[in-house]
Amino acid sequence: MKRNDGMITGSFTHNPIAGKPPRVTLPKGCALVLEGGGTRGFYSAGVFEAFMDAGIMFPYIAAVSAGAANGLSYVAGQPMRNREVVEHYVGDHRYVSKRNMLKYRSMFNMEFVFHEVPQKHIPFDWDIFDAQDIRYLTGAMDCATGRTVWFEKQDVTPQLEITMASCSVPLISRIMRHNGLELLDGGVTDPIPIEKSLEDGNVFHVVVLTRNAGYTMPEFKQKRLLRLVYRKYPQVVRAVLERPLVYNRQLMLCEQLEREGRAVIIRPLLPLGVGRTSSDPAKLLELYDEGHREGQLKLDEILSRCESLGLIRHNHL
């Protein structure tokens, strides 16, 4: 399939939201690092609204799971597109439900979320997405090794196979297959991909989290079920059991970088009232709007930190 097979043409349930190029792309060395979190990730989608309001784009984005999915509309410059998804489709049982688990072996109906919604209902602007001269990295876990495989922006096609793989949470999603690899949620092996961003040479990081300050990930409890379901995938079992240690380590690193002036963390101010598979549109719209507000409040700090590191001048924007 050619990439432009996904451009905005034809008839859709909702009026297309035309993508808008950013007013400015921040300089090389600035990175946006995105956690996942299932439908909690609509907080991050609200933060992206603040970035689109300001007309800024990051030259480097490392994302996993829901962060990788929701970040697509930001790169495509489509304001309020993710909000329309929440408003019109997240409450639909085809989006996320126990019924899907019985029918598709996945709480999230990947075909509905990643094919039907963008291809029939709320179109995605592939032209603007393709035109962005940035790195957009999507992480997924290789089931054979239990390590993250990183895919570049050009690997993301209208079939969204890479994104679906990154969002395939163990125990509530099927293993996805792509180019000979068996893949699951990138949020298992790199829940907050700050180490990848540092490894790639970035010096300033905006980290968007979907948990409030003070949260640490507890030990995984469903060990017996995990070992049963993935008895043929020992590296998946190992990675899932190690995930709390990795998450808490990466979180501590983000907080250290913030204290050093090399990162800005944007995260909910209060504990969330929604979970990974929440499907209440009203609560998720509140979360979305909270992310929008808190993203706006952080804009001046982001630009000031960039200036203090010599990445931009005061009048750059």
C-alpha positions in Angstrom: 0.0 0.0 0.0 1.3 3.4 -0.9 1.6 5.8 2.0 -0.8 8.3 0.4 -3.5 5.7 0.2 -4.4 7.0 3.6 -4.8 10.7 2.7 -8.0 12.6 3.4 -10.2 11.8 0.4 -13.7 10.2 0.1 -16.6 10.2 2.5 -16.2 10.0 6.3 -18.7 10.0 9.2 -17.2 13.2 10.6 -15.8 16.3 8.8 -12.1 15.9 8.2 -9.8 17.9 10.3 -7.1 19.3 8.0 -3.6 18.9 9.3 -1.6 22.1 9.8 2.2 22.2 9.6 3.9 23.5 12.8 5.0 27.1 13.0 8.4 26.0 14.1 10.3 22.8 14.8 12.5 23.0 17.9 16.2 22.6 17.3 18.1 19.3 17.2 18.8 18.0 20.7 15.2 18.6 21.9 13.2 15.5 22.5 9.6 14.5 23.3 9.4 11.3 25.4 6.0 9.6 25.6 4.7 7.0 28.1 1.8 4.8 27.2 -1.1 3.9 29.5 -4.0 2.7 27.4 -6.9 5.2 27.6 -5.0 7.1 30.3 -2.9 8.2 27.3 -5.7 10.7 26.3 -4.1 12.9 29.0 -1.0 13.1 26.7 -3.3 13.8 23.7 -4.5 16.8 25.6 -0.9 17.9 26.2 -0.3 17.7 22.4 -3.2 20.2 21.9 -1.1 22.7 23.9 1.9 22.1 21.6 -0.3 22.5 18.5 -1.8 25.7 19.9 1.7 27.1 20.2 2.7 25.8 16.8 5.7 23.9 18.0 7.0 20.5 16.9 9.8 18.4 18.3 12.6 17.2 16.0 12.7 13.8 17.9 9.9 11.9 19.5 10.3 8.5 21.2 7.0 6.9 22.1 5.5 3.6 23.2 2.0 2.1 23.3 -0.7 4.7 23.6 1.9 7.5 23.5 2.9 6.2 20.0 -0.8 6.0 18.9 -1.9 9.4 20.2 1.2 11.1 19.0 0.4 10.4 15.4 -2.3 13.1 15.3 0.1 15.6 16.8 2.7 14.9 14.1 -0.1 15.2 11.5 -1.1 18.6 13.0 -4.7 17.7 13.5 -6.0 19.6 16.5 -8.9 18.0 18.4 -8.8 14.8 16.3 -7.9 12.7 19.3 -10.6 14.4 21.3 -13.2 13.5 18.7 -12.1 9.9 19.0 -12.8 10.0 22.7 -16.1 11.8 22.2 -17.5 9.5 19.6 -15.8 6.1 19.7 -14.0 5.2 23.0 -17.4 4.5 24.6 -18.3 2.1 21.8 -17.9 -1.5 22.9 -15.9 -2.1 19.7 -13.2 0.2 20.9 -12.4 -1.4 24.3 -14.5 -4.0 26.2 -14.5 -7.4 27.7 -16.7 -8.5 24.8 -13.7 -7.8 22.5 -11.6 -10.1 24.6 -14.0 -13.0 24.0 -14.3 -12.3 20.3 -10.9 -11.0 19.3 -8.7 -12.1 22.3 -7.9 -8.5 22.9 -9.7 -5.9 25.1 -9.0 -3.3 22.3 -10.4 -4.2 18.9 -7.3 -3.3 16.9 -9.1 -3.5 13.6 -11.8 -1.0 14.8 -9.3 1.4 16.5 -6.6 1.5 13.9 -8.4 0.8 10.7 -12.1 1.6 10.8 -11.9 4.8 12.8 -9.2 6.5 10.7 -10.3 5.1 7.4 -14.1 5.5 7.7 -14.9 7.9 10.6 -12.2 10.4 11.6 -9.6 10.6 8.8 -5.9 10.9 9.4 -3.9 13.4 7.4 -1.0 11.3 6.0 0.2 14.2 3.8 1.1 16.4 6.7 2.4 13.4 8.7 4.7 12.4 5.9 5.9 16.0 5.3 7.2 16.4 8.9 11.0 16.2 8.8 11.4 14.7 12.2 12.3 11.4 13.8 9.3 9.6 15.2 10.3 6.4 17.0 7.8 3.7 17.9 8.9 1.0 20.3 7.6 -2.5 20.4 8.8 -5.6 22.4 10.4 -8.4 20.4 8.8 -11.5 22.0 11.9 -13.6 21.1 14.4 -11.4 23.0 12.3 -9.5 25.4 13.9 -6.3 24.2 12.6 -3.2 22.4 12.7 -2.9 18.7 12.5 0.7 17.5 10.8 1.6 14.2 11.3 4.9 12.4 8.6 7.3 11.1 8.8 5.9 7.6 7.9 2.5 8.9 4.5 3.7 10.0 2.1 3.0 7.1 -1.7 3.4 6.8 -2.1 -0.2 8.0 -0.6 1.0 11.3 0.9 -2.4 12.1 3.8 -0.9 14.0 1.5 1.2 16.2 -0.8 -1.8 16.8 2.1 -3.9 17.9 3.3 -1.2 20.3 -0.1 -1.0 21.8 -0.6 -4.8 22.3 -0.5 -5.2 26.1 0.4 -8.6 27.4 -2.5 -10.7 28.6 -5.2 -8.4 27.2 -3.9 -8.4 23.5 -2.8 -10.8 20.9 0.8 -11.0 19.8 1.2 -9.0 16.6 3.4 -10.2 13.7 5.4 -7.9 11.5 8.2 -8.7 9.1 9.0 -12.0 10.7 8.9 -10.5 14.3 6.4 -11.4 17.0 5.7 -8.2 18.9 3.9 -6.9 22.0 3.6 -3.6 23.9 6.7 -1.4 23.8 5.7 -0.1 27.2 6.8 -3.3 28.8 10.5 -3.0 27.9 10.8 0.8 27.6 7.8 2.2 29.6 9.4 5.7 29.7 11.8 5.8 26.7 14.2 8.3 28.3 17.2 6.1 28.0 16.6 5.7 24.2 16.4 9.5 23.9 19.7 10.0 25.8 21.4 7.2 23.8 20.4 9.1 20.6 22.2 12.2 21.8 19.4 14.5 22.9 20.2 17.0 25.6 16.8 18.3 26.6 13.7 16.2 27.1 10.0 16.9 27.5 8.6 13.8 29.2 4.8 13.3 29.2 3.7 10.8 31.8 0.2 9.4 32.5 0.7 8.9 36.2 0.8 11.5 38.9 3.9 12.5 40.9 4.7 10.1 43.7 3.5 7.0 41.7 5.8 4.0 41.6 5.0 0.8 39.8 4.2 -2.1 42.1 5.3 -5.7 41.6 3.4 -7.6 38.9 0.9 -10.0 40.6 -0.5 -12.3 37.9 2.6 -14.4 37.7 1.0 -17.8 37.3 -1.3 -16.6 34.5 1.6 -14.8 32.8 3.8 -18.0 32.8 0.9 -20.1 31.5 -0.1 -17.8 28.7 3.5 -17.1 27.6 5.0 -20.5 28.4 6.6 -20.6 24.9 7.9 -17.0 25.3 10.2 -17.0 28.4 11.7 -13.6 27.5 8.2 -12.1 27.5 7.7 -13.5 31.0 11.0 -12.1 32.2 10.4 -8.6 30.6 6.9 -8.3 32.2 8.2 -9.3 35.6 11.1 -6.8 35.3 8.9 -4.0 34.1 8.3 -2.4 37.5 12.1 -2.2 38.1 12.6 -0.7 34.6 9.7 1.8 35.0 10.9 3.0 38.4 14.5 3.3 37.2 13.4 5.3 34.1 11.1 7.5 36.2 14.0 8.3 38.7 16.2 9.2 35.7 13.6 11.6 34.3 13.2 13.3 37.7 17.0 13.6 38.0 17.2 15.2 34.6 14.5 17.6 35.6 16.4 18.6 38.7 19.4 19.2 36.6 17.4 21.5 34.2 17.7 19.0 31.3 14.1 17.9 31.3 10.5 19.1 31.9 8.0 16.5 33.1 4.4 17.0 32.3 2.1 14.7 34.3 -1.3 14.7 36.0 -1.3 16.8 39.2 -3.7 14.4 41.0 -4.1 10.6 41.0 -6.2 9.5 38.0 -9.7 8.3 38.3 -9.4 6.2 35.1 -7.5 3.0 34.3 -5.8 1.5 31.3 -9.0 0.2 29.8 -11.4 2.9 31.0 -14.1 3.7 28.4 -16.2 6.5 30.1 -16.1 9.3 27.5 -17.0 12.0 30.1 -14.1 11.0 32.4 -11.7 10.7 29.6 -12.7 14.1 28.1 -12.0 15.6 31.5 -8.6 14.0 31.5 -7.9 15.2 28.0 -8.8 18.8 28.9 -6.6 18.5 32.0 -3.7 17.5 29.8 -4.4 20.5 27.6 -4.4 22.9 30.5 -1.3 21.5 32.1 0.5 21.4 28.8 -0.2 25.1 28.3 1.1 25.9 31.8 4.4 24.2 30.9 5.1 25.9 27.6 7.0 28.9 29.0 9.2 26.5 31.1 10.0 24.3 28.1 11.1 27.3 26.1 13.1 28.8 29.0 14.9 25.5 29.5 15.7 25.3 25.8 17.1 28.8 26.0 19.2 28.1 29.1 20.8 25.2 27.4 21.6 27.4 24.4 19.3 25.6 22.0 17.2 28.6 21.2 17.4 32.4 21.6 14.7 34.2 23.6 13.1 35.5 20.3 13.5 32.2 18.4 9.8 31.6 18.5 
